[in-house]
Amino acid sequence: MDLHKDGAADAATRTRRWRWWLMVAINIFFLLSGQTVATLLGRLYYNEGGDSKWMATLVQSAGFPILILAYVFFPSPRAPRGGDGAAAAAGPRPSVGVLAFVYVSIGLLVAGDNLMYSYGLLYLPVSTYSLICATQLAFNAVLARLINAQRFTHLVLNSVVLLTFSAALLGIRADSDGASAVPKDKYGLGFVLTLGASATYSLILCLMQLAFQKVLKRETFSVVLEMQVFTSVVAACASVVGLFASGEWRSLGEEMKGYRKGGVSYVMTLVWTAVAWQVASVGVVGLVFEVSSLFSNVISTLALPVVPVFAVAFFGDKMDGEKVMAMLLGIWGFSSYIYQHYLDDRKLKKEARDTSEAPAP
């Protein structure tokens, strides 16, 4: 009888593991596809006559209503009543004031981060932009160590160094993108802003993880999704304020009329950019829920070799020696980090197996 119970338990464990891998794979696909499409559409917006940095910032968070669909497709299990459930053990829900402070603070950071990304995408070729964005992994490794007490191994250090050199290689060669329709005198500013946006994005993810651990004290998918939705609401509102305060809203009508592909294409570019960013955000929060915020950031760097290839195909960006070297360094750094994650996962499995096989006292 015990053998039957053990067999059933093993089968249930394998089923849960397969479901976990399936959810991870789906969220990876959402993140990579959404991030790639959104970046390319953002560059298309600028190339075809779009010029509003605040509009480009707004679309990065304005599509948050579609995240409601995630409640339908990925519902969190209801917490059991009483004191035995994980939710009960986590303690009472934080007050409205505390939640508002967390969501507003992070939401304003998201708005500022989106604005820096918008300027960076305007002032840099999309291939260079995407390669510099890979430095977010290096920033995340350092910030996760300082904020989340993340372990800092020699493989992670190797990843940080390689990704830093990858970005620096692009920063010292501004004239390698002659075929791209970007302002040459703004390259340095675009480089600095994109680098700052990468650091801020890493800070945002670390603060989210800290909020889950110290404030929310629970990590159901609904709670993670609420974090994404409410911070996006704050970021979208801040972007609307910036749009009107800057006066850019007055030129949107003329901008749409002057859009080279037509007014309908102008609207559809903005709409699908917003949708693509939210698809990517579903992947981000899904990976935060299933694995961790740090792993979510690692997976986002997989777009490193993807976006430049599409940029060469669609926008005529040059893939010269500097970019190839930067890409190889970035992939090497990414591989180092993934290998460290593999070693950690194997160690945890071994510890769990040794614990289960240990004789009872």
NORVEN-V765809 format. One record per backbone hydrogen bond with DSSP energy under -1.0 kcal/mol. CO is the residue of the C=O (numbers start at 1). NH is the residue of the N-H. If there is no record, write none. Layout:
co=CO nh=NH
co=CO nh=NH
//
This chain:
co=1 nh=5
co=2 nh=6
co=3 nh=7
co=4 nh=8
co=5 nh=9
co=6 nh=10
co=7 nh=11
co=8 nh=12
co=9 nh=13
co=10 nh=14
co=11 nh=15
co=12 nh=16
co=13 nh=17
co=14 nh=18
co=15 nh=19
co=16 nh=20
co=17 nh=21
co=18 nh=22
co=19 nh=23
co=20 nh=24
co=21 nh=25
co=22 nh=26
co=23 nh=27
co=24 nh=28
co=25 nh=29
co=26 nh=30
co=27 nh=31
co=28 nh=32
co=29 nh=33
co=30 nh=34
co=31 nh=35
co=32 nh=36
co=33 nh=37
co=34 nh=38
co=35 nh=39
co=36 nh=40
co=37 nh=41
co=38 nh=42
co=39 nh=43
co=40 nh=44
co=41 nh=45
co=42 nh=46
co=43 nh=47
co=44 nh=48
co=45 nh=50
co=46 nh=49
co=48 nh=260
co=52 nh=56
co=53 nh=57
co=54 nh=58
co=55 nh=59
co=58 nh=61
co=58 nh=62
co=61 nh=64
co=63 nh=66
co=64 nh=67
co=65 nh=68
co=66 nh=69
co=67 nh=70
co=68 nh=71
co=69 nh=73
co=70 nh=74
co=85 nh=89
co=86 nh=90
co=88 nh=91
co=95 nh=99
co=96 nh=100
co=97 nh=101
co=98 nh=102
co=99 nh=103
co=100 nh=104
co=101 nh=105
co=102 nh=106
co=103 nh=107
co=104 nh=108
co=105 nh=109
co=106 nh=110
co=107 nh=111
co=108 nh=112
co=109 nh=113
co=110 nh=114
co=111 nh=115
co=112 nh=116
co=113 nh=117
co=114 nh=118
co=115 nh=119
co=116 nh=120
co=117 nh=121
co=118 nh=122
co=119 nh=123
co=125 nh=129
co=126 nh=130
co=127 nh=131
co=128 nh=132
co=129 nh=133
co=132 nh=135
co=133 nh=136
co=134 nh=137
co=135 nh=139
co=136 nh=140
co=137 nh=141
co=138 nh=142
co=139 nh=143
co=140 nh=144
co=141 nh=145
co=142 nh=146
co=143 nh=147
co=144 nh=148
co=144 nh=150
co=153 nh=157
co=154 nh=158
co=155 nh=159
co=156 nh=160
co=157 nh=161
co=158 nh=162
co=159 nh=163
co=160 nh=164
co=161 nh=165
co=162 nh=166
co=163 nh=167
co=164 nh=168
co=165 nh=169
co=167 nh=171
co=168 nh=172
co=177 nh=180
co=180 nh=182
co=183 nh=186
co=184 nh=187
co=186 nh=190
co=187 nh=191
co=188 nh=192
co=189 nh=193
co=190 nh=194
co=191 nh=195
co=192 nh=196
co=193 nh=197
co=194 nh=198
co=195 nh=199
co=196 nh=200
co=197 nh=201
co=198 nh=202
co=199 nh=203
co=200 nh=204
co=201 nh=205
co=202 nh=206
co=203 nh=207
co=204 nh=208
co=205 nh=209
co=206 nh=210
co=207 nh=211
co=208 nh=212
co=209 nh=213
co=210 nh=214
co=211 nh=215
co=211 nh=216
co=212 nh=217
co=220 nh=224
co=221 nh=225
co=222 nh=226
co=223 nh=227
co=224 nh=228
co=225 nh=229
co=226 nh=230
co=227 nh=231
co=228 nh=232
co=229 nh=233
co=230 nh=234
co=231 nh=235
co=232 nh=236
co=233 nh=237
co=234 nh=238
co=235 nh=239
co=236 nh=240
co=237 nh=241
co=238 nh=242
co=239 nh=243
co=240 nh=244
co=241 nh=245
co=242 nh=246
co=243 nh=249
co=247 nh=250
co=248 nh=251
co=251 nh=255
co=252 nh=256
co=253 nh=257
co=254 nh=258
co=259 nh=262
co=262 nh=266
co=263 nh=267
co=264 nh=268
co=265 nh=269
co=266 nh=270
co=267 nh=271
co=268 nh=272
co=269 nh=273
co=270 nh=274
co=271 nh=275
co=272 nh=276
co=273 nh=277
co=274 nh=278
co=275 nh=279
co=276 nh=280
co=277 nh=281
co=278 nh=282
co=279 nh=283
co=280 nh=284
co=281 nh=285
co=282 nh=286
co=283 nh=287
co=284 nh=288
co=285 nh=289
co=286 nh=290
co=287 nh=291
co=292 nh=296
co=293 nh=297
co=294 nh=298
co=295 nh=299
co=296 nh=300
co=298 nh=301
co=299 nh=302
co=300 nh=303
co=301 nh=304
co=303 nh=307
co=306 nh=310
co=307 nh=311
co=308 nh=312
co=309 nh=313
co=310 nh=314
co=311 nh=315
co=311 nh=317
co=320 nh=324
co=321 nh=325
co=322 nh=326
co=323 nh=327
co=324 nh=328
co=325 nh=329
co=326 nh=330
co=327 nh=331
co=328 nh=332
co=329 nh=333
co=330 nh=334
co=331 nh=335
co=332 nh=336
co=333 nh=337
co=334 nh=338
co=335 nh=339
co=336 nh=340
co=337 nh=341
co=338 nh=342
co=339 nh=343
co=340 nh=344
co=341 nh=345
co=342 nh=346
co=343 nh=347
co=344 nh=348
co=345 nh=349
co=346 nh=350
co=347 nh=351
co=348 nh=352
co=349 nh=353
co=350 nh=354
co=351 nh=355
co=352 nh=356
co=353 nh=357
//
